[in-house]
Amino acid sequence: MRQLEAQLQEMSLATRAQDDTQTELIRSLQDQVNSWKQKYEALARLYAQLRKEHLDLLGKFKGIKDSHKKEIEEAKIEAEKLKTEGEVNKCDCCFFFKISLKKNERKK
């Protein structure tokens, strides 16, 4: 009988130790999950911020590109206008200088 009680007590202690080990493993895994969740959320916030900044920069770049395109078109129109008025020929080295002067006069 005592031998059976001793075996039962040993089994109980072994089971408790195994349960404690499993409980500790579960806690460790939960901590790891929480850590990775926090890292993921931080990366998600960073990605959202970088995406917003990227889209803002794309918008600014498009605006600059459009304004340069418009200026080039205006310069071409002005050049054709000057050519037809006879104020400049194809070899005139001051051609674009005259265009910019006329632009500045119009802005004032």
N, C-alpha and C positions, 0 to 999 in steps of 0.2 A: 504494500500500500504506500509506504513512504517512498519507495522507488518510483511509483507512478506519480505521486505528488511532486517529486523532484523533477521528473521529466516534464510534467505539466508546467511547473514553474519555469523551467528552462525554455520551453516552447513559448511561454508567455513573454518572457524577457526577449527572446529572439524576434518574436512578432512585433513587440513594442519598438525594438531597435530598428527593425526593418521599416516600420511605420514612420519613425522619426526621420530616418534617412530619406524616405520618399517625400515626407513633408518638407524637409530642407531642400530637396531637389526641386519640388514644385515652387517654393518661394524663390529659389535662385532663377528658375525659368521665368517666373512672373516678373522679377526684377529686370531680367534681360529683355523681355517683351516691352516693358515700360520704357526702358532705355532706348530701344530701337524705335518705339513709337514717338518719343520726344525728338529723336534725331530726324525721323521722317517728317514730322510736323515743322521742324526748323528748316529743313531743306525745301519743303513745300512753300513756306513763307518766303524764303530767299528766291525761289524760282518765280513766284508771283511778282515779287518786287523787280527782279531782273527783266521779266517779260514786259512789265509796265514801262520800265525805263527804255527798253528796246523799242517798243511801239512808239513812245514819245520821240525818241531819236529818229525813227523812220519818218514820222510826221514832219519833224523839223527839216530833215534831209530832203524830203519831197518838196517842201515849201521853198527851200533854197534852190533846188534843181529847177522848179517851175519858174522862179523869179529870174534865174540866169537864162533860162530858155526864152523867157519873155524879153529880156534885155537884148539877147542875140537877135531875135526877130525884129525888134525895134531898130537895132543897128543896121540890119540888112535893109529894112524899109528906108531908113534914113540915107543909107548909102545909095540905093537905087534912086531916091529922090534927088540927091546931090548930083549923081551922074546925069540924070535927065535934065537938071537945071544947068549943067555944064560947069559946075563949080569945081569939079575934080575929075581927073582922068584916072585910068587904071594904074598908072605908074606913080601917082602922087604919094609920097611917103608920109604926108601929114593927114592922110585920108581919115583914119580913125581918130586922130586928134581933133579934127574939125567936127566929127560927129559928137565926140564927148563934150566939146565946147558948146555946141548947139543944145545938147541935152542939159548941161548946167545952166544955160541961159533960160531954158524953158522952166526949170525947177525954181528959179528965182522969181 
